[in-house]
Amino acid sequence: MFRRTILLSIFLSAASAASIQPESQPERQLESQPASQPLQHYIYINHREANGENIRADKALRDPRFGGAQIVYTWRSLEPKQGEYDFSAIKADIAYLDSIGKKLWIQLQDKSFTPRFNVPQYLLDDPIYQGGVLKQSMLSAPERDPNKPVTDDEYGWSAKMWEPEVRARYQQLVRQLGQEFDGKITGINFSESSIEVGTENADGTTTFPSDFNPKDYIDAIGENMQVLAESFQHSTAIVYLNFLPDEWLPWNDKGYMRGLFAQAKALNMGVGGPDLMPYRKGHMGQSYAFIKEYPAALVKGMAVQDGNLRQINPKTGKKNTVPDLLDFAQNYLGLDYIFWVEDEPYFTDEVLQQLPDIKAN
């Protein structure tokens, strides 16, 4: 997903000093990738069917070019009742992937990009959580067919992480996951930072809902990052930073993106995000600039998601190709991981046909 706006931005050449200072952290045993290590490829699986049937039926997972699977697990599925955790799906997937020589990467999902809820029901029912979620628009998502008529179901939901009670429950889930799986999985990441709420005004400002404050949202991301880093000392922890509310670089710079990248660096975390789309102006001015400058000793990973291969590459004027994505990933952003969604027909016709052999990587 990406920030739904018509504004264009230019490349921000360098990241400057941080505006968010995290608490001092012990040295983490992060599995940083040496600069010479080949780019690693995982398959991105954005939903899990009953008993993981789609994962076991996925023939591409056995392709030696893929090291494993980045699988989305929703908060709702992992905590069906308050304080009662169900990690059976993760355990089953680790066992299956291990049986075929592959590794698991967890994407912990609180946001949804359809009308379904990805948060536990108790967040929606108990008034202490202030409704639990906030509605967000999906009309400008890259996977959306621009020729499709607008329908009334093109929205999703974001957990109200800025509410202390919601955030406390989420952080408890993260700690439980760390106790169970740190060192047993390759890595873990949260949902993306982008949230599309509010109404854009003619002067370029945004009027936000009364129950949303951009700064509180940014602070919540920073606090959750710290808990993730503390909970996963052996597996790679990545924060997905792509867009942030009430900031559009370089013109409206409030230090939000710069500060979160600085905090990630201080925590020895990895960074990345969804939507690997070479030279796209909006992305170049926001997170891509910071990912490019992020230390090579720390992990960087991005997902090729639905619609990314359909987008036009501004540098060539043509549709994105697999070589375009690989060149941008390796030679511009300096990525360590790419997570490939099985978006058809592109995955079968292009990714599987053009992704280099491991030795040629």
C-alpha positions as CSV (number, residue, x, y, z in Angstrom):
1,M,0.0,0.0,0.0
2,F,1.1,3.6,-0.3
3,R,-0.1,7.0,0.9
4,R,-3.2,7.9,-1.1
5,T,-2.4,11.4,-2.3
6,I,-1.9,13.2,-5.6
7,L,1.0,15.3,-4.3
8,L,4.4,14.6,-5.9
9,S,7.8,14.7,-4.2
10,I,11.4,14.9,-5.2
11,F,14.3,12.8,-4.0
12,L,15.5,13.7,-0.6
13,S,19.2,13.2,-0.8
14,A,20.2,12.5,2.8
15,A,18.7,11.7,6.1
16,S,19.5,14.2,8.9
17,A,19.6,14.1,12.7
18,A,16.8,12.3,14.5
19,S,13.9,13.9,16.3
20,I,13.0,10.8,18.3
21,Q,15.6,9.4,20.8
22,P,14.9,5.9,22.0
23,E,15.9,4.6,25.4
24,S,19.3,3.1,25.7
25,Q,19.3,-0.5,24.5
26,P,21.6,-3.5,25.1
27,E,23.5,-4.7,22.1
28,R,21.2,-6.9,20.1
29,Q,22.5,-10.1,18.4
30,L,20.9,-9.1,15.1
31,E,21.6,-11.3,12.2
32,S,23.0,-8.5,10.0
33,Q,23.7,-9.3,6.4
34,P,27.3,-8.7,5.1
35,A,27.4,-6.4,2.1
36,S,28.6,-9.3,0.0
37,Q,25.8,-11.6,0.8
38,P,23.5,-12.3,-2.1
39,L,20.0,-10.9,-2.1
40,Q,17.6,-13.4,-0.5
41,H,14.1,-14.1,-1.8
42,Y,11.1,-15.2,0.1
43,I,7.5,-15.8,-1.1
44,Y,5.0,-13.4,0.4
45,I,1.8,-15.1,1.5
46,N,-0.8,-12.5,2.4
47,H,-3.4,-14.9,3.9
48,R,-3.5,-18.3,5.5
49,E,-6.2,-20.7,4.6
50,A,-7.6,-23.3,7.1
51,N,-4.9,-25.6,8.2
52,G,-2.4,-23.8,6.0
53,E,-3.6,-25.7,2.9
54,N,-2.5,-22.9,0.6
55,I,1.0,-22.9,2.0
56,R,1.4,-26.7,1.6
57,A,0.0,-26.6,-1.9
58,D,2.4,-23.8,-2.9
59,K,4.7,-25.4,-5.4
60,A,6.9,-22.3,-5.8
61,L,8.0,-22.7,-2.1
62,R,10.0,-25.7,-3.2
63,D,11.9,-23.6,-5.8
64,P,15.5,-23.4,-4.6
65,R,15.6,-19.7,-5.4
66,F,13.3,-19.0,-2.4
67,G,14.6,-19.3,1.1
68,G,11.2,-19.5,2.7
69,A,7.9,-17.7,3.2
70,Q,6.8,-14.4,4.7
71,I,3.4,-15.2,6.0
72,V,0.8,-12.8,7.3
73,Y,-0.7,-13.7,10.7
74,T,-3.4,-11.4,12.0
75,W,-3.7,-10.1,15.5
76,R,-7.2,-11.5,15.5
77,S,-6.1,-15.0,14.7
78,L,-3.3,-15.0,17.3
79,E,-5.3,-13.7,20.2
80,P,-8.9,-15.0,19.7
81,K,-9.8,-14.0,23.3
82,Q,-8.2,-11.5,25.6
83,G,-5.0,-12.9,27.0
84,E,-5.5,-16.3,25.3
85,Y,-3.0,-16.8,22.6
86,D,-3.1,-19.4,19.7
87,F,0.2,-19.8,18.0
88,S,-0.6,-23.2,16.5
89,A,-0.7,-21.9,13.0
90,I,2.8,-20.5,13.3
91,K,4.2,-23.7,14.9
92,A,2.6,-25.8,12.1
93,D,4.1,-23.5,9.4
94,I,7.5,-23.6,10.9
95,A,7.3,-27.4,11.0
96,Y,6.2,-27.7,7.4
97,L,8.7,-25.2,6.1
98,D,11.5,-26.9,8.0
99,S,10.5,-30.2,6.4
100,I,11.2,-28.8,3.0
101,G,14.3,-26.9,4.0
102,K,12.7,-23.4,4.2
103,K,12.4,-20.7,6.8
104,L,9.5,-18.6,8.2
105,W,9.3,-14.8,8.3
106,I,6.3,-13.5,10.2
107,Q,4.3,-10.4,9.2
108,L,2.2,-9.4,12.2
109,Q,-0.9,-7.7,10.8
110,D,-3.2,-5.3,12.7
111,K,-4.3,-3.3,9.6
112,S,-6.7,-4.5,7.0
113,F,-7.2,-3.3,3.5
114,T,-10.7,-4.8,3.1
115,P,-13.7,-4.4,5.3
116,R,-12.7,-7.3,7.5
117,F,-11.2,-6.7,11.0
118,N,-7.7,-8.0,11.8
119,V,-7.9,-7.1,15.5
120,P,-9.5,-9.2,18.2
121,Q,-13.2,-8.9,18.8
122,Y,-12.7,-7.7,22.4
123,L,-11.0,-4.5,21.1
124,L,-14.3,-3.7,19.3
125,D,-16.6,-4.6,22.2
126,D,-14.9,-3.2,25.3
127,P,-15.3,0.6,25.6
128,I,-11.9,0.9,27.2
129,Y,-10.4,0.5,23.7
130,Q,-12.3,3.5,22.2
131,G,-13.7,1.4,19.4
132,G,-10.4,-0.4,18.8
133,V,-10.1,0.6,15.1
134,L,-10.3,3.5,12.7
135,K,-11.6,3.3,9.1
136,Q,-9.2,4.0,6.3
137,S,-9.6,4.4,2.5
138,M,-8.2,2.0,-0.1
139,L,-9.1,3.9,-3.3
140,S,-5.6,4.7,-4.4
141,A,-3.8,1.4,-3.5
142,P,-1.4,0.2,-6.2
143,E,-3.1,-3.1,-6.6
144,R,-6.4,-1.4,-7.4
145,D,-7.5,-1.5,-11.1
146,P,-7.8,2.2,-12.0
147,N,-10.5,1.3,-14.5
148,K,-12.7,-0.3,-11.9
149,P,-15.8,1.7,-10.8
150,V,-15.6,2.9,-7.2
151,T,-17.6,0.7,-4.8
152,D,-18.7,1.2,-1.3
153,D,-16.5,-1.5,0.2
154,E,-13.1,-0.1,-0.7
155,Y,-11.9,0.6,2.8
156,G,-10.0,-1.1,5.6
157,W,-9.3,-0.7,9.3
158,S,-6.3,0.3,11.4
159,A,-5.9,-0.6,15.1
160,K,-5.9,2.5,17.3
161,M,-2.3,2.1,18.4
162,W,-2.3,5.7,19.7
163,E,-4.8,4.6,22.4
164,P,-2.6,3.4,25.4
165,E,-4.9,0.4,26.2
166,V,-4.9,-0.9,22.6
167,R,-1.1,-0.5,22.4
168,A,-0.5,-2.3,25.7
169,R,-2.5,-5.3,24.4
170,Y,-0.6,-5.3,21.1
171,Q,2.8,-5.1,22.9
172,Q,1.9,-8.0,25.1
173,L,1.2,-10.1,22.0
174,V,4.6,-9.1,20.6
175,R,6.3,-10.1,23.9
176,Q,4.5,-13.5,23.8
177,L,5.6,-14.1,20.2
178,G,9.2,-13.2,21.2
179,Q,9.2,-15.7,24.1
180,E,8.0,-18.4,21.8
181,F,9.7,-17.8,18.5
182,D,12.8,-15.6,18.8
183,G,15.6,-17.5,17.1
184,K,13.2,-20.0,15.5
185,I,12.2,-17.7,12.6
186,T,14.2,-15.7,10.2
187,G,12.5,-12.4,11.0
188,I,9.3,-10.5,11.8
189,N,7.8,-7.2,10.8
190,F,4.7,-5.2,11.6
191,S,2.1,-3.8,9.3
192,E,3.2,-0.8,7.2
193,S,3.2,2.7,8.7
194,S,1.0,4.2,6.1
195,I,-2.5,5.1,7.3
196,E,-5.0,6.9,5.0
197,V,-7.4,8.8,7.2
198,G,-8.8,12.3,7.1
199,T,-9.8,14.7,4.4
200,E,-7.3,16.5,2.2
201,N,-8.1,20.2,1.9
202,A,-7.6,22.5,-1.1
203,D,-4.5,24.1,0.5
204,G,-2.8,20.7,0.9
205,T,-3.5,20.3,4.6
206,T,-5.5,17.4,6.1
207,T,-8.4,17.5,8.5
208,F,-8.1,14.4,10.6
209,P,-10.9,12.6,12.6
210,S,-11.4,13.9,16.1
211,D,-10.1,10.6,17.6
212,F,-6.8,10.7,15.6
213,N,-3.6,12.7,16.3
214,P,-0.7,12.2,13.9
215,K,2.0,12.8,16.5
216,D,0.4,10.2,18.8
217,Y,0.4,7.8,16.0
218,I,4.1,8.3,15.3
219,D,5.0,8.0,19.0
220,A,3.0,4.7,19.1
221,I,5.1,3.3,16.2
222,G,8.3,4.2,18.0
223,E,7.1,2.6,21.2
224,N,6.1,-0.6,19.4
225,M,9.5,-0.7,17.6
226,Q,11.2,-0.7,20.9
227,V,9.1,-3.6,22.2
228,L,9.8,-5.6,19.0
229,A,13.5,-5.0,19.2
230,E,13.5,-6.1,22.8
231,S,11.4,-9.2,22.1
232,F,13.4,-10.4,19.1
233,Q,17.1,-10.4,19.9
234,H,18.1,-13.3,17.6
235,S,15.6,-13.2,14.8
236,T,15.7,-10.1,12.5
237,A,13.2,-7.4,13.5
238,I,12.2,-5.1,10.7
239,V,10.0,-2.0,10.8
240,Y,7.9,-1.3,7.7
241,L,8.1,2.5,7.1
242,N,6.6,3.8,3.9
243,F,4.4,6.9,4.6
244,L,3.4,8.8,7.6
245,P,0.4,11.1,8.3
246,D,0.7,14.9,8.3
247,E,4.1,14.8,6.6
248,W,5.0,14.9,2.9
249,L,8.7,15.3,2.2
250,P,10.6,17.4,1.4
251,W,8.0,20.3,1.7
252,N,6.3,19.3,4.9
253,D,9.0,17.9,7.1
254,K,8.1,17.4,10.7
255,G,10.9,15.0,11.4
256,Y,8.6,12.0,11.7
257,M,10.2,9.7,9.1
258,R,13.7,10.9,9.9
259,G,13.1,10.3,13.5
260,L,11.8,6.8,13.1
261,F,14.7,5.7,10.9
262,A,17.1,7.1,13.4
263,Q,15.4,5.2,16.2
264,A,15.5,2.0,14.1
265,K,19.2,2.5,13.6
266,A,19.8,3.0,17.4
267,L,17.8,-0.2,18.1
268,N,19.9,-2.1,15.4
269,M,16.6,-3.0,13.7
270,G,16.1,-3.7,10.0
271,V,14.0,-1.4,7.9
272,G,11.8,-1.8,4.8
273,G,8.3,-1.7,3.6
274,P,5.7,-2.9,1.1
275,D,5.6,-1.9,-2.6
276,L,9.0,-2.2,-4.4
277,M,8.4,0.2,-7.3
278,P,11.5,1.7,-8.8
279,Y,11.9,5.5,-9.0
280,R,8.2,6.2,-8.1
281,K,8.3,9.8,-7.1
282,G,6.1,9.7,-4.0
283,H,8.2,6.8,-2.6
284,M,11.5,8.3,-3.6
285,G,10.8,11.4,-1.6
286,Q,9.6,9.5,1.5
287,S,11.0,6.2,2.7
288,Y,13.1,5.1,-0.3
289,A,15.5,8.0,0.4
290,F,16.1,6.8,4.0
291,I,16.3,3.1,3.1
292,K,19.0,3.9,0.6
293,E,21.1,5.7,3.2
294,Y,20.5,3.1,6.0
295,P,23.6,1.3,7.1
296,A,24.5,-1.7,5.0
297,A,25.4,-3.6,8.1
298,L,21.8,-3.6,9.2
299,V,19.0,-5.5,7.4
300,K,16.9,-4.0,4.6
301,G,13.9,-5.9,3.1
302,M,11.0,-5.0,0.9
303,A,7.9,-6.7,-0.5
304,V,6.8,-6.9,-4.1
305,Q,3.1,-6.8,-3.6
306,D,-0.1,-6.9,-5.7
307,G,0.1,-4.5,-8.6
308,N,3.8,-3.6,-8.3
309,L,4.8,-5.3,-11.5
310,R,1.9,-3.5,-13.3
311,Q,3.1,0.0,-12.4
312,I,5.1,2.1,-14.9
313,N,8.8,2.6,-14.2
314,P,9.3,6.4,-14.5
315,K,12.9,5.9,-15.6
316,T,12.0,3.7,-18.6
317,G,8.4,4.8,-19.3
318,K,7.5,1.1,-19.5
319,K,5.9,-1.4,-17.1
320,N,8.1,-2.6,-14.3
321,T,10.0,-5.7,-15.0
322,V,11.7,-8.3,-12.8
323,P,15.2,-7.0,-13.8
324,D,14.0,-3.4,-13.1
325,L,13.1,-4.5,-9.5
326,L,16.2,-6.5,-8.9
327,D,18.5,-3.7,-10.2
328,F,16.7,-1.1,-8.0
329,A,16.7,-3.4,-5.0
330,Q,20.4,-4.3,-5.2
331,N,22.1,-1.2,-6.7
332,Y,20.0,1.6,-5.4
333,L,18.3,0.5,-2.1
334,G,20.9,-2.1,-1.2
335,L,18.3,-4.7,0.0
336,D,19.0,-8.0,1.7
337,Y,15.5,-9.5,1.2
338,I,12.7,-9.3,-1.3
339,F,9.4,-10.8,-0.4
340,W,7.5,-11.8,-3.7
341,V,3.7,-11.9,-3.7
342,E,2.2,-14.5,-6.1
343,D,0.4,-11.9,-8.2
344,E,-0.8,-13.5,-11.4
345,P,0.0,-13.6,-14.2
346,Y,3.1,-11.7,-13.3
347,F,4.5,-14.3,-10.8
348,T,4.3,-17.3,-13.2
349,D,5.1,-15.5,-16.4
350,E,7.8,-13.1,-15.2
351,V,9.1,-13.8,-11.7
352,L,9.6,-17.5,-12.0
353,Q,10.9,-17.1,-15.5
354,Q,13.4,-14.2,-14.8
355,L,14.5,-14.5,-11.2
356,P,18.2,-15.5,-11.3
357,D,19.5,-18.8,-10.1
358,I,21.0,-18.6,-6.6
359,K,24.6,-18.9,-7.9
360,A,24.0,-16.1,-10.4
361,N,22.6,-13.7,-7.8
